[in-house]
Amino acid sequence: MLEVILRQLKSVNVIEAVIVVGYLKDKIIDYFGDGRQLGMRIEYVVQEKITGSAHAVLAAERFFRDEKFLCIAADSLFETEQLSRLLSVKSDGALSVHTVDDGRSYGVILRNGKYVKDVIEKSPEPPSNLANTSVYLLPHAVFPACEEIAPGAGGEYQIVDAIRLLIKKGLWFEYVPVETWIDVGTHERYEEAKEVVKKVIGLSMNKPQSAMIVSNIGNPSVL
């Protein structure tokens, strides 16, 4: 999955990426190296203790300047065009959402026009069927927000809570629908994802890796 995402980023001219690694970190770093074989520049951050997605994002702060950046969970499979849609957003940030039949297993958004009003996590009575796909366009302000939030279930710090805090502070996040999306969390979903990759994205998949990728959309050149 990670290689698919990197190739998708390269196809929309995003060539600088930071990968936050934990499990299988040595294999991931050995496989991708500095990204030269993909025509990219890749940096790595090791998340020694898995304490949530906000902690993972915060660990990569030193690589980012005052600019928006893409943030992608490495188990999300989606159509490549979605990256272009997110990059075209002029608001403070954006969330990629997918229409699902049953929103109880997902975090879903509340909307206000084209903007996100709130994100509700796995409610027994979800207020919408627009599922958060864990693919974001985030402002630099998310870093201090990650430091302000309290831990949630299991003592983990979640990026959704940082986004909710920013919305409460007056920042505007748009939601961007995506037609094709798979949350690759099971063997069955992985097999389905392989077929989707061939059909929709035109890439082949290697064995999935457990990592979160934070992708820089600043100056699109190798430094």
C-alpha positions in Angstrom: 0.0 0.0 0.0 2.8 2.4 0.9 4.4 2.1 -2.5 1.0 2.7 -4.2 0.5 5.9 -2.3 4.0 7.1 -3.1 3.5 6.5 -6.8 0.2 8.3 -6.6 1.9 11.3 -5.0 4.6 11.3 -7.6 2.0 11.3 -10.4 0.5 14.6 -9.1 4.0 16.1 -8.8 4.4 15.7 -5.0 8.0 14.5 -4.7 8.9 15.2 -1.1 7.5 12.8 1.6 7.9 12.1 5.2 7.0 8.6 6.4 6.3 8.0 10.0 7.3 4.4 10.7 7.0 2.0 13.7 6.2 -1.6 13.0 8.4 -3.1 10.2 10.4 0.2 10.2 13.7 -1.4 9.1 12.0 -3.2 6.2 10.2 -0.1 5.1 13.4 2.1 5.2 15.5 -0.5 3.5 12.9 -1.0 0.7 12.3 2.7 -0.1 15.6 4.2 0.9 15.9 7.9 0.1 13.1 7.5 -2.5 15.5 8.0 -5.5 14.2 4.9 -7.3 10.7 6.5 -7.3 12.0 9.9 -8.3 11.2 11.3 -4.9 12.9 12.5 -1.7 11.8 10.5 1.3 12.6 11.2 5.0 11.6 9.0 7.9 10.5 9.6 11.5 10.3 6.7 13.9 7.3 6.6 16.2 8.8 4.6 19.1 5.5 4.3 21.0 2.2 4.0 19.1 0.1 6.7 20.8 -2.2 7.8 18.0 -2.3 9.5 14.6 -1.8 13.0 16.1 1.4 11.9 17.8 2.6 10.5 14.5 1.9 13.8 12.7 3.5 15.8 15.5 6.7 13.7 15.2 7.2 15.0 11.7 6.8 18.7 12.5 10.4 19.6 11.9 10.2 18.8 8.2 7.4 21.3 7.5 7.4 25.0 7.1 4.3 27.4 7.2 2.4 25.6 4.5 -0.4 23.1 4.0 0.5 19.4 3.5 -1.1 16.1 2.6 -1.5 13.6 5.4 -2.4 10.0 4.4 -2.9 6.9 6.5 -1.1 4.1 4.7 -4.0 1.7 4.8 -6.2 3.9 2.7 -6.6 3.0 -1.0 -8.3 5.7 -3.2 -8.4 7.0 -6.7 -5.4 9.1 -7.6 -7.5 12.0 -8.8 -8.5 12.6 -5.2 -5.1 14.0 -4.5 -5.5 16.6 -7.2 -8.9 17.6 -5.8 -7.4 18.0 -2.3 -4.5 20.0 -3.6 -6.9 22.4 -5.3 -8.7 23.3 -2.0 -8.3 27.0 -1.1 -9.6 26.7 2.4 -7.5 26.1 5.5 -7.7 22.4 5.1 -9.8 19.4 3.8 -11.0 15.9 4.6 -11.5 13.2 2.0 -14.9 11.5 2.6 -16.6 8.4 1.1 -20.3 7.6 1.1 -21.0 4.4 3.0 -24.1 2.4 3.6 -23.7 2.1 7.3 -21.7 4.8 9.1 -21.6 3.1 12.5 -18.1 1.6 11.8 -16.6 4.9 10.7 -15.9 8.4 11.8 -18.4 10.5 9.9 -18.7 14.2 9.3 -21.3 16.8 10.0 -21.4 19.3 7.3 -22.3 23.0 6.9 -22.5 23.7 3.1 -19.2 22.6 1.6 -17.5 22.7 5.0 -17.0 20.2 7.8 -18.8 21.3 11.0 -17.7 18.3 13.1 -16.4 14.8 13.0 -18.2 12.1 15.0 -16.3 8.9 15.7 -18.1 5.5 15.3 -21.5 6.5 16.8 -24.3 3.9 17.1 -26.5 6.6 15.5 -24.2 8.3 13.0 -25.5 11.7 11.9 -24.4 11.1 8.3 -23.0 8.5 5.9 -20.0 10.5 4.8 -17.1 8.5 6.2 -13.7 10.0 7.0 -11.1 8.2 4.9 -8.0 9.4 6.8 -6.7 11.3 3.8 -6.3 15.0 4.7 -5.0 18.4 3.5 -3.8 20.0 6.8 -2.6 23.5 7.7 0.6 24.1 9.7 -1.6 25.1 12.6 -2.4 21.4 13.1 1.0 20.9 14.9 0.2 23.1 17.9 -3.3 21.7 17.9 -1.9 18.2 18.3 -0.1 19.4 21.4 -3.3 20.9 22.9 -5.7 17.9 22.6 -6.4 15.4 25.3 -5.9 11.7 24.8 -9.0 9.7 23.7 -9.9 6.1 24.0 -6.9 3.9 24.9 -4.9 6.9 25.8 -4.2 7.8 22.1 -4.0 11.2 20.6 -6.0 11.4 17.3 -5.6 13.8 14.4 -9.4 14.1 14.1 -9.4 15.7 17.5 -6.8 18.2 16.4 -8.9 19.0 13.3 -12.0 19.4 15.5 -10.1 21.9 17.7 -9.1 23.9 14.7 -12.6 24.1 13.4 -13.8 25.3 16.9 -11.1 28.0 16.6 -12.5 29.2 13.3 -10.5 27.5 10.7 -12.4 26.2 7.6 -12.1 22.6 6.4 -13.8 21.5 3.3 -14.9 17.9 2.7 -14.0 16.4 -0.7 -16.0 13.3 -1.8 -14.1 10.3 -3.2 -15.8 7.6 -5.2 -13.3 4.8 -4.9 -11.9 4.1 -1.4 -11.0 0.9 0.6 -9.9 0.8 4.2 -7.3 -2.0 3.8 -7.5 -3.5 7.3 -8.2 -7.2 6.7 -6.9 -9.9 4.4 -10.2 -9.8 2.5 -10.0 -6.1 2.0 -6.4 -6.5 0.8 -7.4 -9.0 -1.9 -10.1 -6.6 -3.0 -7.6 -3.7 -3.0 -5.2 -5.5 -5.3 -7.9 -5.7 -8.0 -8.9 -2.1 -7.5 -5.3 -1.0 -7.8 -5.0 -2.7 -11.2 -8.3 -1.4 -12.4 -8.5 2.1 -11.1 -5.0 3.2 -10.4 -3.0 1.1 -12.8 -0.3 0.0 -10.4 0.7 -3.3 -8.8 0.7 -3.9 -5.1 3.4 -5.4 -2.9 2.7 -6.7 0.6 1.1 -4.0 2.7 3.2 -2.1 5.2 2.1 -0.6 8.5 3.1 3.1 8.3 1.6 6.5 8.1 2.8 8.9 5.5 2.8 12.6 5.8 3.4 14.2 2.4 4.8 17.7 1.9 3.2 19.7 -0.9 5.6 22.7 -0.7 8.2 23.4 -3.3 7.8 20.4 -5.8 11.5 19.9 -6.3 14.2 17.7 -4.7 16.2 19.8 -2.3 
